Amino acid sequence: MGDTFEARPTGREAPFGPWPALDRTAGDTFALRPVIRQATPDDAGQVSELIATAFAGLRAVSYLVPERRQRHRIMSANFRIFVDHALEHGEVHLIDGGPAVAVWLPNLTPLPPPHDYDRRLAEATGEFVARFRLMDELFDKIHPRQPHHYLAFLAVHPDRQNQGLGTALLHYQHARLGGLPAYLEASDPRNRDLYLRHGYQSWQPLTLPDGALFWPMWRPGTL
């Protein structure tokens, strides 16, 4: 059975192209018919909390914030920096009700860094800031230079996983790329395998000091 989901137009088309009213691309099965909308600045806090909740069990997150009691607060604040950046320079796709989100940035021309990034990162991450900066350096070294769309985060609430919501968000954006490639860093083998099923190719993994892996992944364009 194919994924079927409806998306409401927002009037904002560039740089991603037109917003489809209906997508019936084949993919994983789910029982819902989620409505996908573009998030607004009013959603930024909710989206940041959702990403932190969805990523709580990742080994990389444990490395970034070893202190468990501080982990959710710090990760939410860190994700907020990038959500704000995407709301200004890219798009944040949110399934109504807030169970899943995709954060995209168009790397078609060089993008500015997040506003006041060094200060905000230090304030958000405190004593662990060096770990976040190391991860930034690793990501920057491998990030493709040719034009592409960057999937910074794809997050589904733990209570709503395995229902095809992530697949719906992927299909939605892939239909709007206009033949351009896409890039992401997968954070665990299960996520990597999901993206492999959606046309991404896995590169040599990046390794954090504790052995946690990220898989850079590239979806070739059709231009």
N, C-alpha and C positions, 0 to 999 in steps of 0.2 A: 504494500500500500504506500502511496506517495504522500509526502508532507503537503498539506494545504494550509495556507495562511493568508490572511488579508492584511494590507497595510494602508493606513490612512495617509493621504498626501499632505505635505506641510507647506508647499509653495517654495521651499528651498531646494533647488536642484543642483547647482554647481557646488563642488567640483565632481560630484558622483554621478551625474546624469539623472534622468527622470525617475521618479518614484513609481514603481508598478502598483497598480490597484490590486492585482491578484497574481500569485505565483503558485504554480502546481508542479514544481520540480520534484522529481522522484528522490526519495531519500529514506531515512529511518522512519519507523511508524510511531505516531503518537496520537492520543485520543483527543487532544484539544485542537481548537482552531485559534491560535493566538493572534492577537492584533499587535503589530509592531509599530511603534511610534518613535519619533525622534525625541530624545530627552531634552529638557531645558535646564537652565541653571537652577531652577527650583528642585530638580531631581538629583542634583550633584551629591548631596549628603546620603540619600538613599542608595544611589548607585555605588558610592564608595564603600558603604557598609556591606552591600551585597557582595562585592568583589572580595572584601576581607573575609566574609563568612564562607564564601564558596572555596576560597584558597586556604582556609585555615589548616587543613591537613597536609599541605604540601611540605616536602622535606626542605625545599629552598626557603620557605617562610620560617621554619624553625631555625635555619641558619641565620637568616637576617635578624630575627628577634629571638634570641635564646630564652629570654625571660617570658614564660608562658602568660603570666598575669598581665603583662603589658602588650602582648602580641596583637590583639585585635585593635586596640586603640591606635597603636603605632602604624599598623598596616592600613587601617582606614584613613589615617591622616596622610600617609604616603600616596595611596591611591587617589585621594582627593586632588592632589597636585596634577595628576595626569588626566583625571576626568575633567577638571576645569580647563586644562589645555586643549583637550579634544572638543569640548563644547565651543571653544573659540575658533579652533583651526580645523576641526574635523567633524565627525558625527558620532553620537552615542545612540545606539538603537536599543530601546527598552521594550520588552514585552509587557503589555498592560497588566497591572497588578504587581509588577516588579519582581517576577521570579527569575528573570534572565536578562542579561545585557551583553552587548558587544560594543567595544570602544575602538573606533577606527580613525586613523590619521592618513591623509593623502600626501605621500612623499613624492609629489610630482615636481616640485621645486624645493630647494632647501627651506625647511621650517625653522622658525626661531625656537629656542629652548623654552620650556615653561617659564612663565613670568616669575622673576625673582627666585629662580630655582634653588640656588645654593642656600639661601637663607631659609626658604620654606622646607627644604629637605632636612637641614640641620635641626630646625624647630620640631619637625614631625618625628624624626628618628632618634634624636638625642644621642645617648652614648653609643648607639649602634650605627651612627652615620657612616663610618668608614666601610662597613659591610655593604651598605647600599651603594656607596660610591664605587666600590670594587665591581659590583654587579653592573652598574652603569658602564664602566670601562669595558668590561667583557662584551656587553651587548653592542656598544658603539663600534668596537673593532670589527665585528662580523656583519654589521647591518649593511644591506645592499645599498649601493650608490645610484643605481639606475632607477628611473621612475617606477613607483609601485604604490600600492595601498597597504598600510601597516595595521594589522590587527593587534593592538596593544593588549587587550584583555577580552576574553570570552568567559563569562561566569554564569553559572546556573546554581540557584539555591539548592543546598543538599536535599531538601524535602521534595524537590521537583526534578531531580536528575533522572536520566534514562527515560525521559518522556519525549525526546526529540526536539526540545526547545533550542538547544545549541545548534542542531542541524537546521532548524528553521531560520535562525539568525544568519548562519553561514549562507544558505541558499539565497536569502534576501539580498545580502550584499554582493555575493558573487554575480547575481543577475544584473548588477548595476555598475560593474567595474569597467564596462566599455572595452573589454579586451586587454586591459592592463593586468600585470601580475600582482600577486599579493604575497605578504611575508608575515611571519609570526615567530615567536619562540614558545614551543610547547614545554610544559612544566612537569609532565610525568608521562610514562609510557602509554597509559590509557588515552590521554589527550592526544599524544602523538599519533596513535593509531586512528583516532577519529579523523584527524586532519589528513592522514594518508588516504582515507576513504573518500575524501573530498578533493582529491587532485593535488595535494601538496607533496613535495619531495623533501625528505629529511636529510639534513646536512650533518657533518661531524658535530657531536654534542659539545656544549660548553660545560665546564666543570667548576663549581664553586669549591672553596677550600675544604669543606667538609665532605666533598664527594657528590653533593647534589648536582643533578644534571638538568640542562635545558637543551632542547633540540631546535636549532634554527630550521625553519621550514619555508619553502618557496613554492608558490603555485604559479607555474608559467602562464604568461599571457597568450593571447591569440592574435595580437596585432602583427 
